[in-house]
Amino acid sequence: MSTKAPVCPIHKSNPKRAETKKKRGFGNLAMKEAKMEQDQWAQKYDPLFKVKGIERHRKLKEVR
């Protein structure tokens, strides 16, 4: 057995990457600027929001 228990890595945010994503119109900083939560953002920008079943399956295959 190992003497150390497995540890999940801790995510360190990169401010340059976050700023670049904001300029392109997505990411956490863009959501904060628009004063939206993640679920509100998804409702506005996700083309497959509330599309379920076989219809969603077909549209996902088109996107790929």
Backbone as CSV, one residue per row, in Angstrom:
resi,resn,N_x,N_y,N_z,CA_x,CA_y,CA_z,C_x,C_y,C_z
1,MET,0.815,-1.188,0.000,0.000,0.000,0.000,0.861,1.254,0.000
2,SER,0.302,2.280,-0.562,0.996,3.555,-0.618,0.898,4.283,0.727
3,THR,1.897,5.070,1.018,1.876,5.831,2.271,1.074,7.119,2.134
4,LYS,0.863,7.567,0.894,0.101,8.793,0.666,-1.216,8.466,-0.026
5,ALA,-2.265,9.093,0.415,-3.580,8.901,-0.208,-3.635,9.721,-1.499
6,PRO,-4.404,9.283,-2.488,-4.534,10.058,-3.725,-5.185,11.421,-3.452
7,VAL,-4.756,12.420,-4.185,-5.251,13.779,-3.992,-5.734,14.318,-5.331
8,CYS,-6.885,14.962,-5.316,-7.392,15.611,-6.525,-6.593,16.877,-6.786
9,PRO,-6.235,17.150,-8.041,-5.492,18.374,-8.328,-6.373,19.607,-8.119
10,ILE,-5.755,20.698,-7.717,-6.471,21.948,-7.487,-6.308,22.820,-8.727
11,HIS,-7.437,23.319,-9.233,-7.420,24.151,-10.430,-6.934,25.559,-10.085
12,LYS,-5.952,26.024,-10.818,-5.461,27.385,-10.652,-5.890,28.169,-11.889
13,SER,-6.692,29.200,-11.694,-7.180,29.964,-12.835,-6.063,30.820,-13.418
14,ASN,-6.097,30.970,-14.728,-5.119,31.759,-15.453,-5.798,33.067,-15.864
15,PRO,-5.411,34.198,-15.274,-6.106,35.454,-15.576,-5.986,35.882,-17.042
16,LYS,-4.870,35.579,-17.700,-4.721,35.942,-19.111,-5.713,35.162,-19.974
17,ARG,-5.857,33.877,-19.671,-6.783,33.040,-20.429,-8.226,33.489,-20.195
18,ALA,-8.551,33.819,-18.949,-9.900,34.265,-18.625,-10.231,35.565,-19.359
19,GLU,-9.280,36.480,-19.413,-9.500,37.756,-20.108,-9.673,37.548,-21.610
20,THR,-8.906,36.644,-22.184,-9.012,36.352,-23.614,-10.370,35.735,-23.935
21,LYS,-10.831,34.817,-23.088,-12.143,34.214,-23.294,-13.246,35.264,-23.188
22,LYS,-13.083,36.210,-22.276,-14.065,37.280,-22.118,-14.146,38.119,-23.390
23,LYS,-12.997,38.405,-24.013,-12.981,39.184,-25.255,-13.714,38.462,-26.376
24,ARG,-13.658,37.103,-26.352,-14.351,36.317,-27.367,-15.816,36.089,-27.043
25,GLY,-16.223,36.513,-25.843,-17.644,36.467,-25.510,-18.112,35.244,-24.760
26,PHE,-17.234,34.534,-24.091,-17.666,33.418,-23.262,-16.720,33.230,-22.101
27,GLY,-17.100,32.370,-21.180,-16.293,32.144,-19.991,-16.913,32.815,-18.774
28,ASN,-16.308,32.572,-17.628,-16.854,33.094,-16.371,-16.874,34.608,-16.320
29,LEU,-15.849,35.268,-16.839,-15.828,36.734,-16.787,-16.906,37.341,-17.677
30,ALA,-17.184,36.723,-18.816,-18.251,37.207,-19.691,-19.609,37.030,-19.019
31,MET,-19.783,35.918,-18.295,-21.033,35.706,-17.569,-21.192,36.741,-16.464
32,LYS,-20.107,37.041,-15.751,-20.181,38.035,-14.681,-20.482,39.415,-15.244
33,GLU,-19.906,39.757,-16.391,-20.144,41.057,-17.006,-21.603,41.186,-17.430
34,ALA,-22.189,40.086,-17.913,-23.589,40.089,-18.325,-24.535,39.925,-17.135
35,LYS,-23.977,39.759,-15.938,-24.742,39.565,-14.700,-25.680,38.368,-14.818
36,MET,-25.119,37.243,-15.280,-25.898,36.017,-15.433,-25.236,34.886,-14.670
37,GLU,-26.059,33.960,-14.210,-25.569,32.727,-13.624,-25.342,31.731,-14.755
38,GLN,-24.711,30.610,-14.434,-24.377,29.623,-15.452,-25.628,29.049,-16.110
39,ASP,-26.691,28.794,-15.349,-27.907,28.245,-15.937,-28.609,29.248,-16.838
40,GLN,-28.588,30.524,-16.472,-29.179,31.554,-17.329,-28.396,31.684,-18.631
41,TRP,-27.075,31.614,-18.533,-26.207,31.699,-19.704,-26.511,30.547,-20.666
42,ALA,-26.669,29.343,-20.116,-26.952,28.170,-20.937,-28.298,28.314,-21.640
43,GLN,-29.293,28.828,-20.936,-30.609,28.998,-21.542,-30.553,29.960,-22.715
44,LYS,-29.719,30.964,-22.611,-29.650,31.972,-23.670,-28.815,31.509,-24.873
45,TYR,-27.717,30.805,-24.617,-26.767,30.529,-25.685,-26.701,29.076,-26.147
46,ASP,-27.299,28.144,-25.428,-27.233,26.737,-25.811,-28.323,26.434,-26.822
47,PRO,-27.967,26.067,-28.069,-28.993,25.792,-29.082,-29.800,24.533,-28.773
48,LEU,-29.288,23.662,-27.919,-30.006,22.430,-27.609,-30.692,22.484,-26.248
49,PHE,-30.871,23.670,-25.700,-31.545,23.794,-24.408,-32.999,23.367,-24.555
50,LYS,-33.453,22.487,-23.689,-34.809,21.928,-23.667,-35.131,21.074,-24.887
51,VAL,-34.148,20.608,-25.617,-34.371,19.656,-26.701,-34.053,18.287,-26.135
52,LYS,-35.034,17.391,-26.162,-34.859,16.108,-25.499,-35.142,14.954,-26.448
53,GLY,-34.718,13.789,-26.005,-35.047,12.551,-26.701,-34.323,12.372,-28.014
54,ILE,-35.013,11.732,-28.955,-34.417,11.392,-30.249,-34.077,12.647,-31.051
55,GLU,-34.862,13.704,-30.848,-34.581,14.965,-31.551,-33.218,15.515,-31.125
56,ARG,-32.922,15.468,-29.826,-31.622,15.934,-29.321,-30.501,15.057,-29.873
57,HIS,-30.733,13.755,-29.897,-29.728,12.819,-30.410,-29.400,13.153,-31.871
58,ARG,-30.413,13.393,-32.663,-30.188,13.723,-34.089,-29.454,15.044,-34.252
59,LYS,-29.840,16.046,-33.468,-29.181,17.352,-33.589,-27.729,17.294,-33.115
60,LEU,-27.450,16.478,-32.102,-26.066,16.321,-31.643,-25.207,15.686,-32.722
61,LYS,-25.769,14.748,-33.462,-25.012,14.109,-34.537,-24.725,15.096,-35.651
62,GLU,-25.649,16.056,-35.898,-25.433,17.077,-36.920,-24.298,18.018,-36.531
63,VAL,-24.240,18.360,-35.252,-23.236,19.319,-34.769,-21.830,18.746,-34.882
64,ARG,-21.681,17.475,-34.594,-20.363,16.862,-34.632,-19.902,16.720,-36.008
